[in-house]
Amino acid sequence: MKKSKMMKSKNSVCGFTLLEALIVLVILGIVVSVAYPSYQAHVVKAARAEAIVLLLDAANRQEQYYVDNRTYTDTLSDIGVSETTERGYYTISLEVKDNEFVVKATPVAGPVKNDTQCTVLKINELGQKLSTGSGSAKQCWNQK
């Protein structure tokens, strides 16, 4: 009796069949095809958030500059704001006309470069959050 059990274990083969491996690959492919676009959307949203933080900071500093000098500046360095976001995905620009200003974030690199939903993010002296592209300002500024 012992001999037949030992013979059986020696002859049995452990592992996966080709069909089992193919089924795993198909399932993995389906999961990746569903998850990857969602991942990309989150990466773009995170890059936008970085630009939004810098825009809000620039607008706040511009208002503080106005309080101190009774005029807005047209130079980002006067208010201590960088011309690019930390990761370099957006460039920041400042436009001043009379007693009005607009701070813009324009995508130049990374996952947001080809973003058609939110091509340019803007904020003005009234605190209005604006955007260009196919998405609404609320979507682009991550508001509900």
PyMOL commands that set and color helices and strands:
alter all, ss='L'
color gray80, all
select helices_A, chain A and resi 2-11+18-69+76-79+110-112+137-140
alter helices_A, ss='H'
color red, helices_A
select strands_A, chain A and resi 90-97+100-107+120-124+129-132
alter strands_A, ss='S'
color yellow, strands_A
deselect
rebuild
show_as cartoon
